[in-house]
Amino acid sequence: MKFFLFFLFLFPFSSYPVFSQSNLLESVKKNPGEAKNICNKFRELNSKGVSASENEAIDYVSKRNKLTPVNAEIFSIYVIGLHCPDII
């Protein structure tokens, strides 16, 4: 019984990241102009030898979109996948 109650307590919290990731993907799909601006910033960083997965790029996305670093990284992956696959 304790296990069942523990599971019920954790279940709503464990599903939250899934909804969060879905919302991030939708925001990328609905704002292609914003995504292209981020792509341009990634290209600028790439020209300086900075990868889109490095802290400098993730911090930029995090601050620009008011996201946690983890969500900023997920957001960046979506942006790159949908709008700028040439980014490294």
C-alpha positions as CSV (number, residue, x, y, z in Angstrom):
1,M,0.0,0.0,0.0
2,K,2.8,2.4,0.8
3,F,4.4,1.8,-2.5
4,F,1.1,2.5,-4.3
5,L,0.7,5.9,-2.4
6,F,4.4,6.7,-3.1
7,F,3.8,6.0,-6.8
8,L,0.7,8.2,-6.9
9,F,2.6,11.0,-5.3
10,L,5.5,10.8,-7.8
11,F,3.4,10.2,-10.9
12,P,2.3,13.8,-11.5
13,F,5.8,15.1,-11.1
14,S,7.4,12.5,-13.3
15,S,5.1,13.4,-16.2
16,Y,5.8,17.2,-16.0
17,P,9.0,17.1,-18.1
18,V,7.2,15.4,-20.9
19,F,4.7,18.2,-21.1
20,S,7.5,20.8,-20.8
21,Q,9.4,19.3,-23.7
22,S,6.3,19.2,-25.8
23,N,5.7,22.9,-25.1
24,L,9.2,23.7,-26.1
25,L,8.8,21.9,-29.4
26,E,5.6,23.7,-30.1
27,S,7.1,27.1,-29.3
28,V,9.9,26.4,-31.8
29,K,7.3,25.4,-34.5
30,K,5.2,28.5,-33.8
31,N,8.1,31.0,-33.9
32,P,10.2,30.2,-36.9
33,G,11.5,33.8,-36.9
34,E,12.8,33.5,-33.4
35,A,14.4,30.1,-34.2
36,K,16.1,31.6,-37.3
37,N,17.6,34.4,-35.1
38,I,18.9,31.7,-32.7
39,C,20.3,29.9,-35.7
40,N,22.2,33.0,-36.8
41,K,23.6,33.4,-33.3
42,F,24.7,29.7,-33.4
43,R,26.4,30.3,-36.7
44,E,28.2,33.3,-35.3
45,L,29.3,31.2,-32.3
46,N,30.4,28.4,-34.7
47,S,32.5,30.8,-36.6
48,K,34.4,31.5,-33.4
49,G,34.8,27.8,-32.7
50,V,32.0,27.5,-30.1
51,S,29.6,24.6,-30.5
52,A,25.9,25.1,-30.0
53,S,26.0,22.6,-27.2
54,E,28.6,24.5,-25.2
55,N,27.8,26.6,-22.2
56,E,28.1,29.9,-24.0
57,A,25.4,29.0,-26.5
58,I,23.2,27.3,-23.9
59,D,23.4,30.3,-21.6
60,Y,22.5,32.6,-24.5
61,V,19.3,30.5,-25.2
62,S,18.5,30.2,-21.6
63,K,18.6,34.0,-20.9
64,R,16.9,34.9,-24.2
65,N,14.0,32.6,-23.6
66,K,14.0,32.6,-19.8
67,L,14.6,28.8,-19.6
68,T,16.5,26.6,-17.3
69,P,19.8,25.3,-18.7
70,V,18.3,21.9,-19.3
71,N,15.3,23.3,-21.2
72,A,17.5,25.7,-23.1
73,E,19.6,22.7,-24.3
74,I,16.4,20.8,-25.4
75,F,15.1,24.0,-27.0
76,S,18.4,24.4,-28.9
77,I,18.2,20.8,-30.2
78,Y,14.7,21.4,-31.5
79,V,15.8,24.7,-33.1
80,I,18.8,23.1,-34.8
81,G,16.8,20.1,-35.9
82,L,14.0,22.1,-37.4
83,H,15.7,25.2,-38.7
84,C,19.4,24.9,-39.0
85,P,20.8,21.4,-39.3
86,D,24.2,22.8,-40.5
87,I,25.0,24.0,-37.0
88,I,27.5,22.0,-34.9
